[in-house]
Amino acid sequence: MSITLRQLEIFIAVAETAQVTKASKKLFVTQSAVSMALAELENQLGGSLFDRHGRSLLLNSRGRFLLPLAKDIVCQVSSIETIMSERNDKLDGSIEVVASTTLGNYILPYLIGAFKRVHPNVHVNMLVYNTRHAEKLVIDKEMDVGFVEGPLSGREEIASRPWFEDELLVLCGPTDPLAHNEVFDIKRDLKGKRWIMRESGSGTAATVREKFGAYMQDVHVVMEMGHPEAVKRAVESGAGITCLSALSICREAENGWLKGLRVEGLDMRRQLKIIQHRDLQPSEALQEFLAFCDVMSVCDDSRVCLSSPWKLQSLLAKHSALKKTN
């Protein structure tokens, strides 16, 4: 018997959740089906893929070797299915998108790429600015839609609606003493640290200042930078610590270049938003694009770390399954 695509999907789900129970819920199948598929796959490959630790299943060396290959196969098959099923798509037009820095660099490129595979005749232009500038472009009707992470001005021309939730984490380098911790205790760990902040006008910087409140008086800012990538590189070099979106550090965390710590004592979640001009009538292409982007808000894993197209593909597959059952 040959290895099946479903076996690989189940293997990936177990690898990501570390439990058969959680994998079964994620895939909407029974636990026995997950266990059977996993056992068949291990039998076909001539050995185990996981080490059993109580109720948890942790990848062994064979499993770690297989995981990226399995993800690549599943992603490619899904892309082929999408392209072939939509090859006669008639939707066309142009969409002007502006996004604040975190969303423009770490979320929208994957969503736009996936949307273009489904609707190849729609041209999507995207600009990336901080929240303040992005809002101005929408107010001036230079952009059709904006995706922003920071506080808005409250201008009556802007119609805003929630998209999905993000969380800000404190980031430190692997050699920082904080890297041994699992959380950042705002009362214990704040003083004596050098901080690298995003620039004024950044949605992230505004949110940090709002969330920290009175604690900001103990934040010793040694430099400000206009892009999260520059901030991350400075933290990696040991210049200080920072606070950035969990969406922006996926690859660094996976490779051990940065450590992300949830802030204990403060709620660091923030609502990401979609903004449009109240007087601007959305085109058919824009309406379809916004419906496509809503996959981020309807899925339970809305704060999933989108460090690769595979993870977006997983979200889109789950969204498709939900649509079929409704």
N, C-alpha and C positions, 0 to 999 in steps of 0.2 A: 504494500500500500504506500502511495506517495504522500509526502507531507502536504497538508491542505492549508489554504489561506486561513480558514477558521481556526485551525490549531495555532497558527502564528499569532492571530489576533488574541486568542485566549492566553498564550504564553506571555505576550506583551502586557496584557491586563494584570496577570498575576505578578509579573515583575514589577509593575508600577505600584500595585496595592499591597504586595507582600502577603496577601491572604486570599484563599479560594472564595471565602464568603464575600469579601469586598469586590473581587473580580466578577463574580456572578451577578452582583447587583449592578455593576458598571455596564455589563454586556447584556443585561436583561435575560439571562439564562439560569438554569438550575445549577446548584453546587455540584451535583453529580455529573452534569455535562462538562463542567470545567475540569473536574478531577479526571474524568475519563479521557478527555482530549489531551490533557497534560501528560497523562500516563502513556498514551499512545505515541505522542511526540517524543518523549524520552526513550521509549522502546525503539522507535524508528531511528533515533540518532545514537543509539547504543550506549546510553548512560544518562545519569541524572543531570538536571539543569539547575537544581536548587538544593540548598542545604536546609534541612528542617530544624527550626528552633522553636519548640512549643507549637503555637498556632501560626507562627510566621514562616514564610518561605522566602529565603534570601538567595539571590543569585550566586552560584559558584563560578569558577573560572570559565567553565563551558558555557554557562548561561550568559555571562557577561560578554563573551565572544559572539554569541548568537544574537543578542538583543539589537544592536544597531543594524545588523543584516536583516533581521525580521521587520524592523520598522521601515527600512528602505523598501523592502518588497511590498509591504502592505500599502505604503504611501504611493508607490508607483502604480499599483493596480487600481487604487482608488482614483488616481489622476486620469488613468486611461479610461475608466468607466465614465468619469465626469465629462471628459473631452468628447468621447464618442457619442454619449447620450445627448449632448447639447450641440453637436457639430452644425446643426441647421438653425441655431439660434438667430432670431431676427431682431432682437433688441439692439438699438444703436443709440448714438448720441454722445455727448461729452459731459463730464462731471468735474466740477472744480472743488477740490477738497483742501481744507487747511486743518492741520493738527498741531496740538501743542507737543513739546519736545519728546516726552516719554512715549506718547501714543504714536506720534509720527515716526519714531525710530524703531519701536519694538512691537507694535501691534498692527498698525494700518498696512505696512508693506505686505505682510502675509495675507491679510484679508483682501487687499486689492488684487494681489496675485491670484488668489483662489477665485475671486469674482471674475477676473479676466478670463480664466479658463472656462468658466460657464458662459460668459457673455463676451466673446472676443471682439465684437464690433463696437463695444462701448469704450470710449477713450477716457481714462481717468488721469487728471493732473492733480498732484498733491504738493503743497508747500508746508514747510515745518517752521513754526515760530513758537515763542512762548505764549502763554494763555492770553495775556493782555493784547498782544499784536494780532493773534488769531481772532479774537472777538471783534477787534476793529475792522478786520477785513470782511467779516460777515456783516457787520453793521453797514459798511460801505457798499455792500452787495458785490464785492469783487470775488467772493467765494460763495458757492452754493450751500455748503455745509461745513461745520467745524466740529472737531472732536477735541475736547479740552479736559484738563485735569485740575485746574486751579479755580479759585473763587472768581465769580463774574461781577461786572460793574453794576448790574441791576438795570441797565438801559432797557426801556420799554420796547425798543425795536427787536429785541432778542427773544426768541422762543427757545426755551431750554427744556430738555427732558433727560432723565437719568439713563445711563447706559449700563455700566456694571461697576462693581466695587473693586478697588485696588487697596493695597496696604503698603505703608512706608516702613522700611526696615533700617536699622542702624547697621552700617557696613564698616568692617575693619579688615586690615590685611591679615594674612595667615600667621605672621610673627607677632602681632599685637597681643598683649595679655588677654584682651577681651575675647580673642578667638577660642579660648578654652571654655567660655561660657555658652549657655544655651539661650539666654535672654539678656537684654540690656536693661538693668534696673535703673530707672530714671533718677532715683534718689541717691543711689550708691555710686553709679558709674559715670555721672555727668561731669563732675568737677575734675579739673586737671587735664582734660583732653583737648587736643587741637582739632578744630572742625574745619572741614572744607565744604562750602555751601554753593548751591546754585545761585545764579545772578538774580538781582532784583527784577521783578516782572515774571519770574518763573512760577508756574503753578505749584511745583514741588516746594520751592522755598517759602511761598506764602502759606502753604499747608503746614509745613514744619513749624513756622513761627506761630501759627494759630494753635496748633496742637500742643506745642511746648508751653505756650503761655508764659507764666512767671518764671519758668525754668530757663527761658532764653537768656536771662541775666547771667547765668553760669556757663553759657556757650561761648567759648573762646574761638572766634572765627579767624583763621590765619590766612585764608584766601577764598575768593569767589570765582566760579568758572561758569561759562555760558553753555556748556554741554555736559550731559551726564557721562559720556565716554571720557572726557577730560577729568572729571571728578573721580571716576573709578580708577583711572591710571594713577592719579595722585595718591589715592588711598593704597593702591597696590604697592607704590613705592615707599610707603611708610610715612608720608607727609602728614597724615592725620586720619580722622574718621569722618563719616558723613551719614546722611539720611536720604535714601533714594527709594524709588518704587521697587517693589519685589519683581515687577515685570522687567526691570532693566538689568537684573544681575544674574539671570538664569545660567548663562554659560560660564560666567566667572565662578559661581557657586558650585556648579557641577565639576569644574576642573580644580577647585580648591584654591583659586586665586584670591577670592574674597570670602568672608564669612558674613552671612546675614543674620541679624539678631532681632527678634520681635521685642518691642518696647514693653516692658512690664510696668504697669502703673498708668499707662495712657492708651486710649483707643486711637490707633494710627490709621484706621481705615478712612478712605475718602471715596466719594461718589464721582465717578467719571461721567461726563455729560456730552450730549450731542446738541449743538446749537444751530439755529437757522434764523434768517430774517423773517419776521412775521408776514411781510408783504410779498415774499418771493414764493411763487407757485412752483412746487417741485415738478421736474420732468418725470416721465415714466422711468427713465434710466435711473434717476436719483432715488425714486421710490423703491425700485428693485434693489438698489445698492444698500439703502437703509434697512430694508427687510433682511437682506443678507447679513448685514452687520449685527442684527439683533440676535444672532446665534450666541453672541457673547453674554447676553442678559437672560436668555431663557434656559441655559444649561446650568446644572447645579455647580459645575466646576468653573464658574465665571471668572474666578481669580487664578485659573490655571496658568502656570508659567509657560509662556509661549516663546521658548528659546529656539524652536525649529518648526518648519512646516509640518512635520509629523504631528506635533501636538495640536496644531490648528486642525489638521485633517481629522484627528480624533474627536474634536469638538463638533466639527461639521457632520461627521458620521452619526454622532449622538443626536444632534439636532434633527437629522433626517429620520432617525428611528422614532423620535418623539412625534414628528409630523405625521408619520404613517399610523401611529397608534391613536392619534386624536381624531 
